[in-house]
Amino acid sequence: MTGALEGKVALVTGAGRNIGRAIALALARDGAAVVVNGRSDGAAVDGVVAEITALGGRAAGAMADVADPDQVARMIAAAEAAFGGIDIAVSNAGLRRQTGFLEMSLAEWREILSVALDGAFILAQAVVPSMIRRGGGSIIGLSGISTHVGTPSRAHVSASKAGLEGLMRALAVELAPHGIRCNCVAPGSIETLRGASAGARPATMTEAGIPLRRKGGVDEIAAVVRLLAGPEGGYITGQTLHVNGGAFLT
């Protein structure tokens, strides 16, 4: 497994399944050593690590809650001990919930933001010193279409992703002198396995409302992340790239 990312080290949060798994595999196929993060499903993380190593790549599992600074610090320290540092950080971890605004508790609001937004902040602070030492890097956040089109019962999810995009824009400017690029990828309706807590897929995200008349695949999202992570995306920073089949146009 050699390619444009040979010698690079990537960390992907929430990488045990779906989009995160596809991203980890895509980066590994192009030569990156990959730290596969998960919060609770160790078997899924181990499975992705096994897939990468079976293909001849290098990977290590790292169980950590991205909302916990101490756990993230330990994860980064372990990654640096195993692979020497971090060049690519993908903030993919997030929680799906559907709760009406008037029924939404402050605790649930904070829980959602703690992973998608606080987690991205904590991860970025933890990896940037390593990236500076290594001469640059790429930070990529996984946003979503909901924050751009408005989706009922997802006020907390939409707010967390809007904050994530703002964070990446701010970091893009502040970290540019260090050669660190920061971007977001905003998927539309993607064919994934949905947990019970995610609820039914919103009616606004069915094929009928998508100009291409189909859901996207996880590999199509991973390909855009791979672009931003590699040298081909070297002049892209501070952007949100939409991958949604035309459901939202910028």
RABELHU-V641522 format. One record per backbone hydrogen bond with DSSP energy under -1.0 kcal/mol. NH is the residue of the N-H (numbers start at 1). CO is the residue of the C=O. E is the energy in kcal/mol with one decimal. If there is no record, write none. Layout:
# RABELHU-V641522
NH:CO:E / NH:CO:E
This chain:
# RABELHU-V641522
5:30:-2.2 / 6:3:-1.8 / 8:5:-2.4 / 10:33:-3.2 / 11:88:-2.6 / 12:35:-2.4 / 13:90:-2.5 / 15:37:-2.8 / 21:17:-1.3 / 22:18:-2.1 / 23:19:-2.4 / 24:20:-2.4 / 25:21:-2.3 / 26:22:-2.3 / 27:23:-2.5 / 28:24:-2.0 / 29:25:-2.4 / 31:28:-2.1 / 32:27:-2.1 / 33:8:-2.6 / 34:58:-2.2 / 35:10:-3.2 / 36:60:-2.8 / 37:12:-2.4 / 38:62:-1.4 / 42:40:-1.4 / 45:41:-1.8 / 46:42:-2.7 / 47:43:-1.9 / 48:44:-1.8 / 49:45:-2.3 / 50:46:-2.4 / 51:47:-2.0 / 52:48:-2.2 / 53:49:-2.5 / 54:50:-2.3 / 55:51:-1.0 / 56:53:-1.5 / 57:52:-2.5 / 60:34:-2.0 / 62:36:-2.4 / 64:38:-2.5 / 68:65:-2.2 / 72:68:-2.3 / 73:69:-2.5 / 74:70:-2.1 / 75:71:-2.1 / 76:72:-2.6 / 77:73:-2.3 / 78:74:-2.2 / 79:75:-2.2 / 80:76:-2.6 / 81:77:-2.1 / 82:78:-2.1 / 83:79:-3.0 / 84:80:-1.7 / 87:9:-2.8 / 88:9:-2.1 / 89:138:-2.5 / 90:11:-3.0 / 91:140:-2.8 / 92:90:-1.3 / 99:153:-2.2 / 109:105:-2.3 / 110:106:-2.6 / 111:107:-2.1 / 112:108:-2.2 / 113:109:-2.1 / 114:110:-2.2 / 116:112:-1.8 / 117:113:-1.6 / 118:113:-2.7 / 121:117:-2.1 / 122:118:-2.9 / 123:119:-2.6 / 124:120:-2.4 / 125:121:-2.4 / 126:122:-1.6 / 127:123:-2.1 / 128:124:-2.3 / 131:127:-2.2 / 132:128:-2.8 / 133:129:-2.1 / 134:130:-1.7 / 135:132:-1.3 / 136:131:-2.9 / 137:179:-1.8 / 138:87:-2.2 / 139:181:-3.0 / 140:89:-2.8 / 141:183:-2.5 / 142:91:-2.4 / 143:185:-2.6 / 145:187:-1.7 / 148:145:-1.8 / 149:145:-1.9 / 150:146:-2.2 / 154:151:-1.3 / 158:154:-3.0 / 159:155:-2.3 / 160:156:-2.2 / 161:157:-2.2 / 162:158:-2.3 / 163:159:-2.3 / 164:160:-1.9 / 165:161:-2.2 / 166:162:-2.0 / 167:163:-2.5 / 168:164:-2.3 / 169:165:-1.9 / 170:166:-2.3 / 171:167:-2.7 / 172:168:-2.1 / 173:169:-1.3 / 174:170:-2.2 / 175:171:-3.0 / 178:175:-1.7 / 179:176:-2.3 / 180:175:-1.6 / 181:137:-2.5 / 183:139:-2.3 / 184:239:-2.9 / 185:141:-2.4 / 186:241:-2.8 / 188:243:-2.2 / 191:216:-3.0 / 192:190:-1.0 / 198:195:-1.4 / 199:196:-1.2 / 205:202:-2.1 / 206:203:-1.2 / 209:206:-1.6 / 210:207:-1.7 / 212:245:-1.5 / 213:210:-2.4 / 216:189:-2.9 / 221:217:-1.1 / 222:218:-2.4 / 223:219:-1.9 / 225:221:-2.1 / 226:222:-2.7 / 227:223:-1.8 / 228:224:-2.1 / 229:225:-2.0 / 230:226:-1.5 / 233:230:-1.4 / 234:231:-1.7 / 236:233:-1.9 / 238:182:-3.2 / 241:184:-2.7 / 243:186:-2.1 / 247:244:-1.3
